[in-house]
Amino acid sequence: MKPLQEVRSGIIVIICIFIFFKVKRNKRPTNLSTISAEVDDNDAITEESPQFDLDIIRAATGNFSEANKLGQGGFGPVFRGKLPNGTEIAVKRLSQNSGQGEYEFKNEARLLSRLQHRNLVKLLGYCLEGIERLLVYEFVPNASLEKFIFDPLKRVLLDWDTRYKIITGIARGLLYLHEDSRLRIIHRDLKASNILLDMDMNAKVSDFGTARLFEIDQTQADTSQIMGTYGYMAPEYVLRGHYSLKSDVFSFGVLVLEIVSGRRNLEPRSGQDMELLIGHVWKNWREGNISGIVDPAVTSGYTPNILRCIHIGLLCVQQNEATRPSMSSVVLMLNSQSVTLSVPTEPAFLMNMSPINNSDISSGYDSTSNATKADPSGNKADAFSINEASITDPYPR
Ligand SMILES: Nc1ncnc2c1ncn2[C@@H]1O[C@H](COP(=O)(O)OP(=O)(O)OP(=O)(O)O)[C@@H](O)[C@H]1O
């Protein structure tokens, strides 16, 4: 009997050890290194991001030659290059005075290298040698949405189907950042110049320099540092430094309306009152004047799809962040025509900007972008006022 009991005990111990290790394997740790285990079926699991040798990057970019310069962003210039294996790359060379510390640099590098989605620009690796800090991205051949949508000649190339594909691509990329990985990521600087277009005009969300990481239960925060670009920032972010997933939803809504109309939300016109695009869209939507909204370069007629996108855009830019939809709702609304859309309430169109802001905005433009970066020192634009017009007829006639 005794040996039999020992055998039984032995089996029980073995089963317990097996269950223990099985549970341990399945348990998801909560740190950043597990991000790759959280990818959905659009994604591939990625390894630790490779650290590139500075000599390799120098050789790939012709020693950061002017001829290879793709553009100048807020954190430094971006250069085109080719690795010895033929892979085309875009190298972001962070300026010493960019204000981005080692922590932020590593944060962006580690974050991006672990996230992979067809609508996100892929980070191939990084280089941290001496004072040199580089981010090495896949090269996205068709430049940014900004270069297309606001260019009088190029935007004609964007028919409605292409614009719709871009809108859905941005929505999916953002949904991935917000909900489909274990860590929630708020982009915080979503704008047309941060949407890159690949060979097939698929949208890829780029520039996570301002992204913040959030554990599942920490989805919003208040900050004394305002980062972002005027025209795209949600009012609660501009005025109170409060950001959340819904701040990105607001920026997405602005982007949708810009894509539909081919106009910038914030277009400075010297000597005139500034009218934000979202205010213009709202006014025309209420009057049923769709032709006053849609880019004349879109020649396909005002299909229900276009009307739906305007409607979704207006839902995203609502003044009250609580009433803005989540990105998963947005993707659902875009994918299924049968999903009923609620009536949008007043958007946060910040009219009657003070002369101080007007001059700030016109002088703050750089050569590559008409969008104006917010003051990273955290000075809040308290001169914005909200138009309090009430809704009488929310449906277009
Ligand atoms: N992966 C890439 N592939 C191709 N071109 C790129 C890539 N990344 C950036 N670029 C180009 O380099 C330019 C500068 O990019 P960057 O993201 O640094 O700045 P930005 O988006 O214009 O401004 P900001 O820094 O304010 O966001 C972009 O306009 C884009 O045309």
PDBQT file of the ligand as one rigid body, heavy atoms in Angstrom, charges set to zero:
ROOT
HETATM    1  N1  LIG A 401       9.436  57.054 -42.436  1.00  0.00    +0.000 N 
HETATM    2  C1  LIG A 401       9.451  58.048 -43.308  1.00  0.00    +0.000 A 
HETATM    3  N2  LIG A 401       9.445  57.805 -44.634  1.00  0.00    +0.000 NA
HETATM    4  C2  LIG A 401       9.448  58.820 -45.532  1.00  0.00    +0.000 A 
HETATM    5  N3  LIG A 401       9.453  60.121 -45.194  1.00  0.00    +0.000 NA
HETATM    6  C3  LIG A 401       9.462  60.441 -43.894  1.00  0.00    +0.000 A 
HETATM    7  C4  LIG A 401       9.465  59.423 -42.883  1.00  0.00    +0.000 A 
HETATM    8  N4  LIG A 401       9.436  60.029 -41.676  1.00  0.00    +0.000 NA
HETATM    9  C5  LIG A 401       9.433  61.341 -41.905  1.00  0.00    +0.000 A 
HETATM   10  N5  LIG A 401       9.465  61.600 -43.238  1.00  0.00    +0.000 N 
HETATM   11  C6  LIG A 401       9.479  62.927 -43.865  1.00  0.00    +0.000 C 
HETATM   12  O1  LIG A 401      10.243  63.806 -43.082  1.00  0.00    +0.000 OA
HETATM   13  C7  LIG A 401       9.475  64.976 -42.760  1.00  0.00    +0.000 C 
HETATM   14  C8  LIG A 401       9.777  65.367 -41.321  1.00  0.00    +0.000 C 
HETATM   15  O2  LIG A 401       9.168  64.400 -40.482  1.00  0.00    +0.000 OA
HETATM   16  P1  LIG A 401       8.919  64.580 -38.927  1.00  0.00    +0.000 P 
HETATM   17  O3  LIG A 401       7.990  63.504 -38.491  1.00  0.00    +0.000 OA
HETATM   18  O4  LIG A 401      10.210  64.659 -38.224  1.00  0.00    +0.000 OA
HETATM   19  O5  LIG A 401       8.290  66.034 -38.809  1.00  0.00    +0.000 OA
HETATM   20  P2  LIG A 401       6.830  66.624 -38.998  1.00  0.00    +0.000 P 
HETATM   21  O6  LIG A 401       5.812  65.552 -38.829  1.00  0.00    +0.000 OA
HETATM   22  O7  LIG A 401       6.782  67.386 -40.283  1.00  0.00    +0.000 OA
HETATM   23  O8  LIG A 401       6.770  67.663 -37.824  1.00  0.00    +0.000 OA
HETATM   24  P3  LIG A 401       6.666  67.387 -36.256  1.00  0.00    +0.000 P 
HETATM   25  O9  LIG A 401       8.022  67.042 -35.760  1.00  0.00    +0.000 OA
HETATM   26  O10 LIG A 401       6.173  68.682 -35.755  1.00  0.00    +0.000 OA
HETATM   27  O11 LIG A 401       5.693  66.267 -36.040  1.00  0.00    +0.000 OA
HETATM   28  C9  LIG A 401       8.019  64.617 -42.974  1.00  0.00    +0.000 C 
HETATM   29  O12 LIG A 401       7.296  65.678 -43.511  1.00  0.00    +0.000 OA
HETATM   30  C10 LIG A 401       8.068  63.463 -43.973  1.00  0.00    +0.000 C 
HETATM   31  O13 LIG A 401       7.842  63.968 -45.289  1.00  0.00    +0.000 OA
ENDROOT
TORSDOF 0
